[in-house]
Amino acid sequence: MKKSFYTTFASTVLLMVFPFMMGCSVLSGSGYSNDPIVAEQQRRIESLEAEVDRAEQEKKDAEQREKAAKSKLKAAKDELKVLKTEAERRSS
């Protein structure tokens, strides 16, 4: 009983959402204007948006590299403390 309810519910939701999704994809198409100046500006904007996306991705990558470097540094400092403690024990 529950399985058929969920299946029916999911089907109904998909039937209601599908036309909306198709309408948005058709209406927001990236067609360029017939005016060459407007079309060039549209291309420039798309290029700049792609550049921003790449910069944001590079920033995320750099932040991850920074976290990894900090983690390695902390591990090396911890290891140094252990080695110093062992050296003190050996010399005592």
C-alpha positions in Angstrom: 0.0 0.0 0.0 2.7 2.5 1.0 4.8 1.6 -2.0 2.1 2.5 -4.4 1.3 5.7 -2.6 5.0 6.8 -2.8 5.1 5.8 -6.4 2.0 7.7 -7.2 3.1 10.7 -5.2 6.5 10.8 -7.0 4.9 10.4 -10.4 2.5 13.3 -9.7 5.3 15.5 -8.5 7.4 14.7 -11.6 4.5 15.4 -13.9 3.9 18.8 -12.2 7.6 19.8 -12.2 8.6 18.5 -15.7 6.8 21.2 -17.7 8.2 23.9 -15.4 11.7 22.6 -16.0 11.3 22.4 -19.7 9.8 25.9 -19.9 12.7 27.3 -18.0 15.3 25.5 -20.2 13.6 26.7 -23.4 13.0 30.3 -22.3 16.4 30.9 -20.7 18.3 29.5 -23.7 21.6 31.1 -24.4 20.7 32.4 -27.8 22.5 35.5 -28.9 20.8 38.6 -30.1 20.7 39.4 -33.8 22.4 42.7 -33.1 26.2 42.1 -33.4 27.1 44.6 -30.6 24.6 43.0 -28.2 25.7 39.5 -29.2 29.4 40.4 -28.6 28.5 41.8 -25.1 26.6 38.6 -24.3 29.7 36.6 -25.3 31.9 38.8 -23.2 29.7 38.4 -20.2 29.7 34.6 -20.6 33.4 34.7 -20.8 33.8 36.8 -17.7 31.3 34.6 -15.8 33.4 31.6 -16.8 36.5 33.4 -15.6 34.9 34.1 -12.3 33.9 30.5 -11.9 37.5 29.4 -12.6 38.8 31.9 -10.1 36.4 30.7 -7.5 37.4 27.1 -8.1 41.1 28.0 -7.9 40.4 29.8 -4.6 38.7 26.7 -3.2 41.6 24.5 -4.3 44.1 26.9 -2.7 42.1 26.9 0.5 42.3 23.1 0.5 46.0 23.1 -0.2 46.4 25.6 2.7 44.5 23.3 5.1 46.6 20.3 4.0 49.8 22.3 4.5 48.7 23.5 8.0 47.9 19.9 8.9 51.3 18.7 7.7 53.0 21.5 9.7 51.1 20.6 12.9 52.0 16.9 12.4 55.7 17.9 12.0 55.6 20.1 15.1 54.0 17.3 17.1 56.6 14.9 15.8 59.4 17.3 16.8 58.0 17.5 20.3 58.0 13.7 20.6 61.6 13.5 19.3 62.8 16.2 21.7 61.2 14.4 24.6 62.8 11.1 23.5 66.2 12.8 23.2 65.9 14.2 26.7 65.0 10.8 28.1 68.0 9.2 26.4 70.4 11.9 27.6 69.2 11.6 31.2 
